[in-house]
Each structure stands twice: as structure tokens, then as C-alpha cells.
């Protein structure tokens, strides 16, 4: 894998700017003028589709800041519900991707409700008692 370390070039903001629109091929002269030899070769080794398609945003970034904000401004019940819901959605996603099983919205909502109820009951029963200060031996001074 080649790590690209080239600085941003004015007028080249998207991958589509590196593609000749008429032929739908890499613009090798532009790529070689911007990138080092290894970087240019790595870029031009990426196959392009046979038909020209509109450029679109594929990666929308991370949403961890949104989740952190929700957690920071929520009470404990909402934090539990949010965590269980995210977990249930992740589980449903994995079932679909790895097993081809599509869970219905009702299945996911039911799981969140049942698991949340069970979690709250068990949390109240299994609360750890407050720690007790134990007298400790120490040598005479």
C-alpha cells in the first residue's frame, strides 16, 4: 500500500478531476505532474468503470462527535437506551451482511425494549454495595 503525501493542488478537488471526461481514462500527464512516481502508479492502477458516472460523495465521515454530544447531554436512562439501540442496529447490520438475514424494524424495536427492561431489572438487583472502609494494620510510630 502506498501512502499519498502530496499536498492539495488548486483545481483538483475530486478524483473526477484526475479523469479525462471524454475517454473516461486517467489523465496520466496531470497525475504524473502532481504525484510522485509511486503515487501516480498506484492511482492509475485503480480500474475505472466502463461508463462515465456522475461524481458523488461516498464517505460521509465519522459521527462519533454526534454520539458523544448525545451522551453528554442525556440522563442515564437515555444513555442506556441510546447504547442499546446502537448495539441492536449494529447487530441487525451484521446479520444482514454476514448471514443475509434482514431484521424488521419491529424486531429491532422489540429487542431494544426487551433488552432495556431486562437490563434495568438486573441492574437494580445486582447493584454493588458501597465499599466499606476496612481497618488496616499499620506499624506503631
Secondary structure in CASP SS format (residue, H / E / C, confidence):
PFRMAT SS
TARGET T0000
AUTHOR 0000-0000-0000
METHOD secondary structure of the structure
MODEL  1
X C 1.00
X C 1.00
X C 1.00
X C 1.00
X C 1.00
X C 1.00
X C 1.00
X C 1.00
X C 1.00
X C 1.00
X C 1.00
X C 1.00
X C 1.00
X C 1.00
X H 1.00
X H 1.00
X H 1.00
X H 1.00
X E 1.00
X E 1.00
X C 1.00
X C 1.00
X C 1.00
X C 1.00
X E 1.00
X E 1.00
X C 1.00
X H 1.00
X H 1.00
X H 1.00
X H 1.00
X H 1.00
X H 1.00
X H 1.00
X C 1.00
X C 1.00
X H 1.00
X H 1.00
X H 1.00
X H 1.00
X H 1.00
X H 1.00
X H 1.00
X H 1.00
X C 1.00
X C 1.00
X C 1.00
X C 1.00
X C 1.00
X C 1.00
X C 1.00
X C 1.00
X C 1.00
X C 1.00
X C 1.00
X C 1.00
X C 1.00
X C 1.00
X C 1.00
X C 1.00
X C 1.00
X C 1.00
X C 1.00
X H 1.00
X H 1.00
X H 1.00
X H 1.00
X H 1.00
X H 1.00
X H 1.00
X H 1.00
X H 1.00
X C 1.00
X C 1.00
X C 1.00
X H 1.00
X H 1.00
X H 1.00
X H 1.00
X H 1.00
X H 1.00
X H 1.00
X H 1.00
X H 1.00
X H 1.00
X H 1.00
X H 1.00
X H 1.00
X H 1.00
X H 1.00
X H 1.00
X H 1.00
X H 1.00
X H 1.00
X H 1.00
X H 1.00
X H 1.00
X H 1.00
X H 1.00
X C 1.00
X C 1.00
X C 1.00
X C 1.00
X C 1.00
X H 1.00
X H 1.00
X H 1.00
X H 1.00
X H 1.00
X H 1.00
X H 1.00
X H 1.00
X H 1.00
X H 1.00
X H 1.00
X H 1.00
X H 1.00
X H 1.00
X H 1.00
X H 1.00
X H 1.00
X H 1.00
X H 1.00
X H 1.00
X H 1.00
X C 1.00
X C 1.00
X C 1.00
X C 1.00
X C 1.00
X C 1.00
X C 1.00
X C 1.00
X C 1.00
X C 1.00
X C 1.00
X C 1.00
X C 1.00
X C 1.00
X C 1.00
X C 1.00
END
